[in-house]
Amino acid sequence: MQLYSSRPSAALWQVVADLAAIATIVVAVWVSQQVAEAIRSLGGFGRQIEDAGSGFSTTLADAGTALEQVPFVGEGIAAPFRDASGSADDLAAAGVALSSGVEALAAAVGTALWLLPTLLVVLIWLVPRLRFVFRARSSRRLAATRAGRDLLAMRAIVGQPTSRLLRAVDDPVAALRSGDEAALGALAALELRSAGVRAPTA
């Protein structure tokens, strides 16, 4: 499998693009982790609320239990403490909900920050790289046979700029019709260079 072009200048740009793509993904992952941790740190406020609510609830419940022991009036004076204990439980539950919400937000933002750049890299970098690999492999296989060479010559006539064709062969169409071996070889070599494949030696 040929990963890089046989032309040094094209291969250099491919290497640069590969390094840039890898660096982009690494940076995106690192940034996503940093941002996610920063968001998660906000969940500490929710945990503080939860701890405060739980502690306050326990204190009020203990106070209510103690006041219930007072003769005659214990039940009456303990009731407000029990009610307040229930409100403190609600406060603790709100702290738990806040912590959970912050964690979910951190996970969502963190995932988006690495996933979106990665998808962009796949579209801009990976797809063309795979296209090059498949085209190079197909061109190498065609170049191994005479019929494949003729097909490469036809591809060159159809797809290559006219100026390049005329520099390679004076009359490409006439060469194809007459089966001129040298001209067909030149046209096939032109198509191979365009695909980043070194022309086979005779």
C-alpha positions in Angstrom: 0.0 0.0 0.0 1.4 3.3 -1.1 0.8 6.1 1.5 2.8 8.9 0.0 3.3 10.3 -3.5 6.4 9.4 -5.5 6.8 13.1 -6.2 8.9 14.7 -3.4 7.0 18.0 -3.3 3.6 16.2 -3.1 4.9 13.8 -0.6 6.2 16.6 1.6 2.8 18.3 1.6 1.2 15.0 2.5 3.5 14.5 5.4 2.8 18.1 6.6 -0.9 17.5 6.3 -0.6 14.2 8.2 1.3 15.9 11.1 -1.1 18.8 11.1 -4.1 16.5 11.3 -2.6 14.5 14.1 -1.7 17.6 16.0 -5.2 19.0 15.5 -6.7 15.9 17.0 -4.3 15.8 19.9 -4.9 19.5 20.7 -8.6 19.1 20.4 -8.6 16.2 22.9 -6.4 18.1 25.3 -8.5 21.2 25.2 -11.7 19.2 25.6 -10.3 17.6 28.7 -9.2 20.9 30.2 -12.6 22.5 29.5 -14.5 19.5 30.9 -12.4 19.6 34.1 -13.0 23.4 34.4 -16.8 22.8 34.1 -16.7 19.9 36.6 -15.0 22.1 39.1 -18.2 24.1 39.2 -19.9 21.0 40.5 -18.1 21.6 43.8 -20.7 24.3 44.6 -23.4 21.7 44.2 -21.6 19.3 46.5 -21.2 22.1 49.1 -24.9 22.7 49.0 -25.6 19.0 49.3 -23.2 18.7 52.3 -24.7 21.8 54.0 -28.2 20.6 53.5 -27.5 17.1 54.8 -25.7 18.5 57.8 -28.4 21.0 58.5 -31.1 18.3 58.2 -29.3 16.0 60.6 -28.8 18.8 63.1 -32.5 19.9 63.0 -33.7 16.3 63.1 -31.5 15.6 66.2 -32.8 18.8 67.8 -36.4 17.8 67.1 -35.8 14.4 68.6 -34.3 15.9 71.7 -37.1 18.4 72.1 -39.7 15.6 71.8 -38.5 14.5 75.2 -39.8 17.6 76.9 -42.9 16.8 78.9 -46.3 18.0 77.7 -45.0 20.4 75.0 -42.3 18.3 73.3 -44.3 17.3 70.4 -45.4 20.8 69.6 -42.0 22.4 69.8 -40.3 19.6 67.9 -42.6 19.9 64.8 -41.0 23.1 63.4 -37.6 21.4 63.6 -38.8 18.4 61.8 -40.4 20.6 59.1 -37.1 22.5 58.8 -35.2 19.3 58.5 -37.4 18.3 55.6 -36.6 21.7 53.9 -32.9 21.0 54.5 -33.3 17.6 52.7 -34.8 19.5 49.8 -31.7 21.7 49.7 -29.4 18.7 49.8 -31.4 17.2 46.9 -31.0 20.5 44.9 -27.2 20.2 45.5 -27.2 16.7 44.1 -29.2 17.8 41.0 -26.8 20.7 40.5 -23.8 18.4 40.7 -25.4 16.0 38.2 -26.3 18.7 35.8 -22.8 20.1 35.9 -21.3 16.6 35.3 -23.6 16.1 32.3 -22.7 19.5 30.9 -19.0 18.8 31.3 -19.3 15.5 29.5 -21.4 17.0 26.6 -19.1 20.0 26.1 -15.9 17.9 26.4 -17.2 15.3 23.9 -18.2 18.1 21.4 -14.9 19.8 21.7 -12.9 16.8 20.5 -15.6 15.1 18.3 -16.4 18.1 16.0 -12.7 18.9 15.2 -12.1 15.2 14.6 -15.0 14.9 12.2 -13.7 18.0 10.4 -10.2 16.5 10.1 -11.8 13.3 8.7 -13.6 15.2 6.0 -10.7 17.5 5.1 -7.7 15.2 5.6 -8.6 11.5 5.9 -11.0 11.3 2.9 -8.5 12.8 0.4 -5.7 10.6 1.9 -7.7 7.5 1.4 -8.7 8.6 -2.1 -5.0 9.0 -2.9 -4.2 5.5 -1.5 -6.9 3.8 -3.5 -6.1 5.7 -6.7 -2.4 4.9 -6.3 -3.1 1.2 -5.8 -5.4 1.1 -8.7 -3.0 2.9 -11.0 -0.1 0.6 -10.0 -2.2 -2.4 -10.9 -3.2 -0.9 -14.2 0.4 -0.1 -15.0 1.4 -3.7 -14.7 -0.4 -4.8 -17.8 -0.5 -3.5 -21.4 -4.3 -3.1 -21.4 -4.0 -1.2 -18.1 -1.4 1.0 -19.6 -3.7 1.8 -22.5 -6.5 2.6 -20.0 -4.2 4.9 -18.1 -3.4 6.7 -21.4 -7.1 7.1 -22.1 -7.6 8.5 -18.5 -4.8 11.0 -19.2 -6.4 12.2 -22.4 -9.8 12.6 -20.7 -8.6 14.1 -17.4 -5.2 15.8 -17.8 -4.9 19.5 -18.8 -4.3 20.0 -22.5 -1.0 21.7 -22.0 0.4 18.7 -20.2 -0.8 16.3 -22.8 0.8 18.3 -25.6 4.0 18.5 -23.8 4.0 14.7 -23.5 2.7 13.8 -26.9 2.2 15.9 -30.0 -1.2 14.4 -30.9 -2.6 12.3 -28.1 -5.8 11.2 -29.9 -3.9 10.1 -33.0 -1.4 8.2 -30.8 -4.3 6.4 -29.1 -5.9 5.5 -32.4 -2.7 4.2 -34.0 -1.6 2.4 -30.9 1.8 4.2 -30.8 3.6 2.4 -28.0 6.0 5.2 -27.1 3.2 7.8 -27.0 0.8 5.6 -25.0 3.6 4.9 -22.6 4.2 8.7 -22.2 0.5 9.3 -21.6 0.3 6.5 -19.1 3.4 7.9 -17.3 1.7 11.3 -17.2 -1.4 9.8 -15.5 0.8 7.8 -13.1 2.6 10.9 -12.0 -0.7 12.6 -11.5 -1.7 9.7 -9.2 1.6 10.0 -7.3 2.9 6.7 -8.7 6.3 6.2 -10.2 6.1 4.8 -13.7 7.5 1.3 -14.0 10.8 0.9 -15.7 10.8 -1.0 -19.0 
